[in-house]
Amino acid sequence: MASGIPARLDEQRGFDHGSFVPLKLMFPQARIPCIQLSLLKNLDPRKHIALGEAIASLREKNILIIGSGMSFHNLKTFFSNNIDSSKENEGFDHWLIETCTDPAISSEVREQRLIEWEKAPFARFCHPREEHLLPLHVCYGIACAGSSMAKVVFNEQIMGKKVTGLLWQ
């Protein structure tokens, strides 16, 4: 790949639920071609932003790019009625919204905050593993070709947890 990020097609791998579920809801007739992009094995936030930057030109070709993940993904608390995680959930959610949407935050600071996401309030509680957050970093990298600031398009409760959806245009 011209960006220096190695890539290969894997025709044996099916769609992950992170691709399948949103696409099934948006396009139930399944009449659009789709390509799924896997995360990098190193799970490095900076490299996932670079991955987004490398594919940013796809936006100019009228290609829909979806970064599917969740702003909260602690399965232990999702399925436990005994753990009150509202403080942690809302603390991280507030940080995420502020980081991605606040016009007072410069692009440089926004990117640094995303790279150092583990320093956010309750970051590792809300994301014991980063796989469901890193698609956001890829989308941010794609967006940097335009505006680094997102807007909130979804901020609701799912299974009793606050979950936020962001859109970069």
C-alpha positions in Angstrom: 0.0 0.0 0.0 1.3 3.5 -0.9 1.0 4.6 2.8 3.4 2.0 4.0 0.6 0.1 5.8 0.7 -3.6 4.7 -2.6 -4.9 3.5 -4.0 -8.1 2.0 -7.3 -9.5 1.0 -8.6 -12.5 3.0 -11.4 -14.0 1.0 -11.9 -16.8 3.6 -12.9 -14.4 6.4 -16.6 -13.6 6.8 -18.0 -10.4 8.1 -17.6 -9.6 11.8 -20.8 -8.8 13.7 -19.5 -5.2 13.9 -19.9 -5.0 10.1 -22.8 -7.4 9.6 -25.3 -6.0 12.2 -25.2 -2.3 11.2 -25.3 -3.1 7.5 -28.2 -5.5 8.0 -30.1 -2.8 9.7 -29.3 0.0 7.2 -29.4 -2.1 4.0 -31.6 -5.2 4.7 -31.8 -6.2 1.1 -27.9 -6.5 1.0 -27.6 -5.0 -2.4 -24.5 -2.9 -1.9 -20.9 -4.1 -2.2 -19.0 -4.1 1.1 -15.5 -4.5 2.2 -14.5 -5.0 5.9 -11.3 -3.5 7.1 -9.7 -5.3 10.1 -7.9 -3.6 12.9 -4.1 -3.7 13.1 -2.8 -6.4 15.3 -0.8 -3.9 17.4 -3.9 -2.0 18.5 -1.9 1.2 18.5 -4.3 4.2 18.4 -1.8 6.4 16.5 -1.5 3.8 13.8 -5.2 3.4 13.5 -5.5 7.2 12.9 -2.8 6.8 10.2 -4.8 3.9 8.7 -7.8 6.3 8.5 -5.7 9.0 6.9 -4.4 6.4 4.3 -8.0 5.6 3.2 -9.4 9.1 3.4 -9.5 9.5 -0.3 -12.3 7.0 -0.5 -14.6 9.8 0.7 -14.1 11.5 -2.6 -15.4 8.5 -4.4 -18.8 8.5 -2.7 -18.0 5.5 -0.5 -19.7 5.2 2.8 -17.3 4.4 5.6 -18.6 3.1 8.9 -16.5 2.7 12.0 -18.5 0.2 14.0 -17.8 -0.2 17.7 -19.2 1.0 21.0 -18.4 3.9 23.2 -18.9 1.6 26.2 -17.9 -2.1 26.0 -17.4 -3.7 29.4 -19.3 -6.9 28.9 -19.0 -7.9 32.6 -21.1 -4.9 33.5 -23.5 -5.2 30.6 -24.6 -8.5 31.8 -24.5 -7.9 35.5 -27.4 -6.5 37.5 -25.1 -6.1 40.6 -22.6 -3.6 39.2 -23.6 0.1 39.1 -21.3 1.5 36.4 -23.2 4.7 35.7 -20.4 7.0 37.1 -17.7 5.3 35.0 -19.9 5.0 32.0 -21.0 8.7 32.0 -17.5 9.9 32.9 -15.9 8.3 29.8 -18.9 9.1 27.6 -18.6 12.8 28.6 -14.8 12.8 27.8 -15.4 11.1 24.4 -18.1 13.6 23.4 -16.0 16.6 24.6 -12.9 15.2 22.8 -14.6 14.6 19.5 -17.1 17.5 19.3 -15.8 20.5 21.3 -15.0 23.4 18.9 -12.6 24.8 21.5 -10.3 21.8 21.2 -7.7 22.1 18.4 -7.2 19.3 16.0 -3.7 18.7 17.5 -5.1 18.4 21.0 -8.1 16.3 19.8 -5.7 13.8 18.1 -3.4 13.6 21.2 -6.4 12.9 23.5 -7.5 10.1 21.2 -4.0 8.7 21.0 -3.8 8.8 24.8 -7.4 7.6 25.3 -6.4 5.4 28.2 -5.8 8.5 30.3 -9.5 9.5 30.0 -11.7 9.0 33.1 -12.6 5.4 33.5 -11.1 4.5 30.1 -10.1 1.0 30.9 -13.2 0.3 32.9 -15.3 1.2 29.9 -12.9 -0.5 27.5 -11.0 -3.4 29.1 -9.9 -4.1 25.5 -9.7 -1.5 22.8 -11.2 -3.3 19.8 -14.5 -1.6 20.1 -13.1 1.9 20.4 -10.3 1.8 17.7 -12.8 2.1 14.8 -13.4 5.6 16.1 -9.7 6.3 15.6 -9.8 5.1 12.0 -12.8 7.4 11.4 -11.1 10.3 13.0 -8.1 9.7 10.7 -10.4 9.7 7.7 -12.1 12.9 8.9 -8.8 14.8 9.3 -8.8 15.4 5.5 -12.0 17.5 6.2 -13.0 18.5 9.7 -11.5 16.9 12.8 -14.7 17.8 14.8 -17.5 15.3 14.9 -21.2 15.7 15.8 -23.2 13.5 18.1 -25.8 11.6 16.2 -26.8 9.1 18.9 -26.6 9.4 22.7 -28.9 6.9 24.2 -29.1 3.9 26.6 -28.4 0.4 25.3 -28.8 -2.3 27.9 -28.7 0.3 30.6 -25.5 1.9 29.4 -24.9 5.3 27.8 -23.7 4.8 24.2 -22.7 7.6 21.8 -22.6 7.6 18.0 -20.5 10.2 16.3 -20.4 11.5 12.7 -17.7 13.2 10.8 -18.8 14.9 7.5 
